[in-house]
Amino acid sequence: MVVDSPASVESASACRASASSQAGIALGAGRGVAASGGGGRGLWAARGARSEESGHIRCWRPSPMPVAVRLTRGVAATAPCDVAAGAWLAGRERGAYTTARTARAATAVFDLAAHINRLASSASLMGCTAAELVDPAVLRPAVVAALRAALAAPPGHPSTPRPEVRLTMLTTWTGPDAPATVSVHAAPLPPPPPPPVLCLAAGVPRANAAAKDSGWVTGRAGIEAARAAVGANEALLVDAAGRVVEGASSNFAAIDASGRLVTAGTGMLAGTVRGVLLSAAASRGVAVALEAPLLADAGGWQGAFVTSTSRLALPVDALLVPGEERGGGRDALRRIDLRSSACPLVALLAADVAAAVDAAAEAVAA
């Protein structure tokens, strides 16, 4: 579903309009009050959700088609969308974005305030001067209204348990006189990948990592292709000194030989789940070193994680790193097996992070 103003209709190649799912959203002046004329046509209704009885619980099983919501000048219309978040971002004008997840049966958003702050700060770092996009307090009502539209419950089932959702929020501006736009792409949260979880050292750190710029989605295409070619879950960005600064779409942390949690403190985008991991380590008395882990030390690590919205704190089982330089080129990839699955601290911290998500989620249901 794309929610668009009549003057800013989504490209047919990205999202296909459906006359049967038209709806409107009106934002109250500065108050973010949403009035929907679509009868709750959000992710669950627009995507052909069906209910299945299981004992006394009715579960909603949405189809795989994602949903997008776009608010421009406070007026919206809806249409189904048939592309995933990455392709949606790549097909849109460049802007600031962030990725969040729901909790409590898709009625709340984990660390929503942090995501709104990230949108605002990223837009500012990218040169945007529109107050409605760079001031978190001004931006918040539009973001909440768009989220409510995307997560609208099926009519007549306001409390039905639903699967959790991955939310990609995007703010765009194309010039000083162009309207500021807030968009949200929503799709079912993917399940954790099965072990073994592999990470490929395949890229270099970004020049402006602090800004979550949607241009990075296309900029990292070569890295993502290399990652997919070897079946890795994530690509790691490694600096000239061999330090892992972050993942292409995640943060990276290792538990070193002495039991410290080691993760980059600068040069990367500090994700919300990374912050939860650091808090979990502190609460368990685990020493934290804010320095990028050295790949050369990986053989002695007790374990490692990638952290992100969809993965939470995902233990890493092995690293794939470039082989040694030789006269005729470089050897094939070398695999470094880690001991994450055998490390009790890895399991404890991963469980702590998962448990903290519900506690840190903010209700967004109307």
Secondary structure, 3 states (H helix, E strand, C coil): CCCCCCCCCCCCCCCCCCHHHCCCEEECCCCCCEEECCCCCCHHHHCCCEEEEECCEEEEECCCCCEEEEEECCECCCCCCCCCHHHHHHCCCCEEEEEEEEECCCCEEECHHHHHHHHHHHHHHCCCCCHHHHCHHHHHHHHHHHHHHHCCCCCCCCCCCCCCEEEEEEEECCCCCCCCEEEEEEEECCCCCCCCCEEEEEECCCCCCCCCECHHHHHCHHHHHHHHHCCCCEEEEECCCCEEEEECCCEEEEECCCCCEEECCCCCCCCHHHHHHHHHHHHCCCCEEECCCEHHHHHHCCEEEEEECCCEEEECCEEEECCCEECCEECCCEEEECCHHHCHHHHHHHHHHHHHHHHCEEECCC
